[in-house]
């Protein structure tokens, strides 16, 4: 399975030899591994806003990333809800440009 292709849950289940309900259950439990830690920020972060359409009130969301290990810290649904005062312990802030 490649992450560059769009595959249905049924196709993933067939490829792995499991039921589509097992795939669905695993996907639903993935959020436990990707919950952001709001009590810690890395020294270097990057952020970028992107069009998120109807999923965000403003139509634009923001992604925060740790640039040292290239991990996503959080996806903020509305860039209007983000305050830069929260970044007081961060040494370097990078703005990603397209």
C-alpha positions as CSV (number, residue, x, y, z in Angstrom):
1,X,0.0,0.0,0.0
2,X,1.3,3.4,-1.0
3,X,0.3,6.6,0.7
4,X,0.4,8.4,-2.7
5,X,-2.7,6.5,-3.9
6,X,-6.2,6.8,-2.8
7,X,-7.5,3.4,-1.6
8,X,-10.8,2.5,-0.1
9,X,-11.1,0.7,3.2
10,X,-12.4,-2.4,1.4
11,X,-9.3,-2.4,-0.9
12,X,-7.0,-2.1,2.0
13,X,-8.8,-5.0,3.8
14,X,-8.5,-7.2,0.7
15,X,-4.8,-6.4,0.3
16,X,-4.1,-7.3,3.9
17,X,-6.5,-10.3,4.1
18,X,-8.6,-8.8,6.9
19,X,-12.2,-7.5,7.2
20,X,-13.1,-4.0,6.3
21,X,-14.4,-3.6,9.8
22,X,-11.0,-4.3,11.2
23,X,-9.5,-1.6,8.9
24,X,-12.2,0.8,10.1
25,X,-11.6,0.0,13.8
26,X,-7.8,0.6,13.4
27,X,-8.4,3.9,11.6
28,X,-10.7,5.1,14.3
29,X,-8.2,4.2,17.0
30,X,-5.3,6.0,15.3
31,X,-6.2,9.3,16.9
32,X,-4.8,8.0,20.2
33,X,-1.3,8.0,18.7
34,X,-1.5,11.5,17.1
35,X,-2.9,13.6,19.9
36,X,-0.9,16.8,20.3
37,X,0.9,17.6,23.5
38,X,-0.3,21.1,24.4
39,X,2.2,21.3,27.3
40,X,5.3,21.3,25.2
41,X,6.7,22.9,22.1
42,X,10.0,22.2,20.3
43,X,12.7,24.8,19.9
44,X,12.1,25.1,16.1
45,X,8.7,25.0,14.4
46,X,7.4,25.7,11.0
47,X,3.8,26.7,10.1
48,X,1.8,27.0,7.0
49,X,-1.8,27.7,6.2
50,X,-3.8,25.8,3.7
51,X,-7.3,25.8,2.2
52,X,-9.4,23.4,4.2
53,X,-12.8,24.3,2.6
54,X,-15.9,23.5,4.5
55,X,-14.0,21.8,7.4
56,X,-13.0,25.1,8.9
57,X,-15.1,28.1,9.8
58,X,-12.7,30.5,8.0
59,X,-12.0,28.1,5.1
60,X,-8.3,28.2,6.0
61,X,-6.4,26.0,8.5
62,X,-2.9,26.0,9.8
63,X,-0.4,23.1,10.2
64,X,2.4,23.3,12.8
65,X,5.5,21.1,12.4
66,X,8.6,20.3,14.3
67,X,11.3,21.1,11.7
68,X,14.0,19.1,13.5
69,X,12.2,15.7,13.1
70,X,9.6,16.7,10.4
71,X,6.7,15.6,12.6
72,X,3.3,17.3,12.6
73,X,2.6,18.9,15.9
74,X,-1.0,20.0,15.3
75,X,-3.5,21.1,12.7
76,X,-5.4,24.1,13.8
77,X,-8.8,24.2,12.1
78,X,-9.1,28.0,12.0
79,X,-6.0,30.2,11.7
80,X,-8.0,32.9,13.4
81,X,-8.0,30.8,16.7
82,X,-4.1,30.8,16.8
83,X,-2.3,33.2,19.0
84,X,1.4,33.8,18.6
85,X,1.7,34.5,22.3
86,X,1.5,30.7,22.8
87,X,5.0,30.4,21.2
88,X,7.0,32.1,23.8
89,X,9.4,29.2,24.4
90,X,10.1,28.6,20.7
91,X,13.5,29.9,19.5
92,X,13.0,29.8,15.7
93,X,9.7,30.1,13.8
94,X,9.7,29.4,10.1
95,X,7.0,30.3,7.7
96,X,6.7,27.8,4.9
97,X,6.2,29.4,1.5
98,X,4.8,27.7,-1.5
